[in-house]
């Protein structure tokens, strides 16, 4: 499967996690990693699976590297019907705005017609789990869902 | 292959190392720290109850464990090695030692007047910290930044709310035993100019043992911070009074016969006031503690804005920009300076000097493996309800860093 991992980050933690997911999946799939700050909504391709990893920043806003993407999604209002994505959020339950960043991205993607595969999974930096222990099973499950979907379509 | 020395292993130093090694994985990047332990501000400045923020160290571990950076702990620039020797041995030297001095408040010295950095270093078991100070009675925290909020929050929390922090046994007992009558956080500017993160103000809404009053607030008018402060006003979950005041410029302090502060005189929004004050904690910013001649170096920098002091000499983080900006802002800057270093070093001829021999013979350096031994010990020694027990002295740290070799 042709997979693109897109990350939105402030502190680099989401970038590190994106690279971990790439390392885990690349034995079986073609996997690219890109910063959301370098990704244009016009480049979404229904032939590829998008795994989006994003933190939350400030008062529940998108992290800095995802903000241009958020603005472009609102400005371009692209038609993303046929595009599939999975979403993994990073947050800290010390704060009230825990994981709103990934929720914003989900809303932007779904409003454009893209389909969320599986559940949006969120990691809590103040919890006891390591992010990759949640993210790697999440990524594999989303890929399996995408493969099932492709198989059904074929 | 090029060699870069980074002085200081706090977030700005680590992000600079990360950026350089991401761009040039085959370069030698040596990260020095005056302490035997890495991470600087993350270990000793980020609040003990913000372990989620401290999880950033998982990125920093990779710089040393996967990206190939080398750690040189227990090396003090200016004492164990000179800047000149480093500059001769490396293609580039990056100063990332931060700012740790409490900025002067101009109110004079008195018993009970304490800098926030002095207090938090003692709370967080920094080996160079003094004893935990005598905080009591009516406590005023002067300052409207996130450090002031950290101090207020720690003093306001109940023991149950400090679960899973990395506060040590002594600091925990100290916090639980403070005879505090009231906590006031006092801003010199109006509320609209306060530099609190709204998210940190909202976090205070979860305090379990406080009765909060927020005075001197204007109409919110859509301002997120004012809304967050307004949302705190009237919160009543317990007995400890917490008051927010704004627009109160300190005019002086009154002391008793024993030399302890008893009152803070301010120019308030409605004229002069005398506020009862048995402890004044000043959180009005940080400055250079005098080391490395920072202020003179930065004043003479060729391009201070872009982090270049001179050919082959750079500065990042608070050392460069002053005591402003969060970890993410300093990350962005460190990555930009890392990019510049890569470009400029590659455009210059390699330095001939070798790195070996720049430290005094017999000087005890803590390498990464040594730190990991100490780290494992601190995690294993965590007391109930805590995630870590820090070793509090340099000698104790050094002993545990070298433990394994001695056991053989």
Interface residues (C-beta under 8 A of the other chain):
Chain A: X10 X11 X12 X13 X16 X57 X58 X59 X60 X64 X92 X93 X94 X95 X96 X97 X124 X125 X126 X130
Chain B: X15 X18 X49 X50 X51 X52 X53 X55 X56 X58 X59 X62 X164 X197 X198 X199 X202 X203 X205 X206 X224 X228 X327 X328 X331 X332
